[in-house]
């Protein structure tokens, strides 16, 4: 994480952005997207990073980009998440507006 953020971000400062989706202000998104693109390209150019991060590498790139732009997220856990529940992991829908089938 240090390498992918050019040693600008302490790994403990990188937010956990899951579960997707995320609500974000347009101004924050406009600042994060170029960093996300740059970090994604850096990951894709690094065979070790590709292997270690596997299929979630764009999610890690997103999280690093958030940290680089100092954008924080509030992650709500089920059953209190207003955005998403993930059955069968989440046993109740709770307050979620959407379902994400991950298994």
C-alpha positions as CSV (number, residue, x, y, z in Angstrom):
1,X,0.0,0.0,0.0
2,X,2.9,2.3,0.7
3,X,4.5,1.6,-2.6
4,X,1.2,2.1,-4.5
5,X,0.6,5.5,-2.8
6,X,4.2,6.6,-3.4
7,X,4.8,6.5,0.3
8,X,2.3,9.3,0.8
9,X,-0.3,7.4,2.8
10,X,0.1,5.3,6.0
11,X,-1.7,2.0,5.2
12,X,-3.8,2.4,8.4
13,X,-5.2,5.6,6.9
14,X,-6.6,3.8,3.8
15,X,-10.4,3.4,4.3
16,X,-12.4,0.3,3.8
17,X,-14.8,1.2,1.1
18,X,-17.0,-1.9,1.1
19,X,-19.6,-2.9,0.8
20,X,-20.3,-1.1,-2.5
21,X,-22.0,1.1,-3.6
22,X,-20.9,4.3,-2.1
23,X,-22.5,7.7,-2.0
24,X,-20.0,10.5,-2.7
25,X,-20.2,14.2,-3.5
26,X,-19.4,15.0,-7.1
27,X,-16.5,17.3,-6.1
28,X,-14.9,14.5,-4.1
29,X,-15.5,12.0,-7.0
30,X,-14.0,14.4,-9.5
31,X,-10.8,14.5,-7.4
32,X,-10.6,10.8,-6.6
33,X,-11.1,9.5,-10.1
34,X,-7.8,10.6,-11.6
35,X,-6.0,9.1,-8.6
36,X,-8.0,5.9,-8.9
37,X,-7.0,5.7,-12.6
38,X,-3.4,6.3,-11.8
39,X,-3.2,3.8,-8.9
40,X,-5.1,1.2,-11.0
41,X,-2.5,1.6,-13.8
42,X,0.3,1.2,-11.3
43,X,-1.2,-2.0,-9.9
44,X,-1.7,-3.4,-13.4
45,X,1.9,-2.6,-14.3
46,X,3.2,-4.5,-11.2
47,X,2.9,-8.3,-11.6
48,X,3.4,-8.7,-7.8
49,X,0.6,-6.3,-7.0
50,X,-1.7,-8.0,-9.6
51,X,-1.0,-11.4,-8.0
52,X,-1.3,-10.2,-4.4
53,X,-4.4,-8.1,-4.9
54,X,-6.0,-10.5,-7.3
55,X,-9.6,-9.7,-8.4
56,X,-10.1,-6.9,-5.8
57,X,-7.2,-4.8,-7.1
58,X,-9.4,-2.0,-8.5
59,X,-11.1,-1.8,-5.1
60,X,-7.7,-1.4,-3.4
61,X,-6.9,1.3,-6.0
62,X,-10.1,3.1,-5.1
63,X,-9.3,2.9,-1.4
64,X,-5.8,4.3,-1.9
65,X,-7.2,7.1,-4.1
66,X,-9.6,8.0,-1.4
67,X,-6.8,8.2,1.1
68,X,-4.6,10.3,-1.3
69,X,-7.4,12.8,-1.7
70,X,-8.2,12.7,2.0
71,X,-11.8,11.6,1.3
72,X,-13.3,9.7,4.2
73,X,-16.3,7.4,4.1
74,X,-18.8,6.3,6.7
75,X,-19.3,2.5,6.4
76,X,-22.6,1.3,7.9
77,X,-22.8,-2.3,8.8
78,X,-26.0,-4.4,8.4
79,X,-28.7,-4.3,9.6
80,X,-28.1,-0.5,9.8
81,X,-26.6,0.1,6.3
82,X,-29.0,2.3,4.3
83,X,-27.3,1.2,1.1
84,X,-26.8,-2.5,0.8
85,X,-27.2,-5.9,2.4
86,X,-25.3,-9.0,1.2
87,X,-27.3,-12.2,1.5
88,X,-26.6,-14.9,2.5
89,X,-23.9,-13.3,4.6
90,X,-26.4,-10.8,6.1
91,X,-29.3,-12.7,7.6
92,X,-31.7,-9.7,7.5
93,X,-32.2,-6.9,5.0
94,X,-32.5,-4.3,7.8
95,X,-32.5,-0.7,6.5
96,X,-30.8,-1.6,3.1
97,X,-32.2,-0.2,-0.1
98,X,-30.4,-2.8,-2.3
99,X,-29.2,-6.4,-2.2
100,X,-25.8,-7.6,-3.4
101,X,-25.6,-11.3,-4.0
102,X,-21.9,-12.1,-3.5
103,X,-21.9,-15.8,-3.0
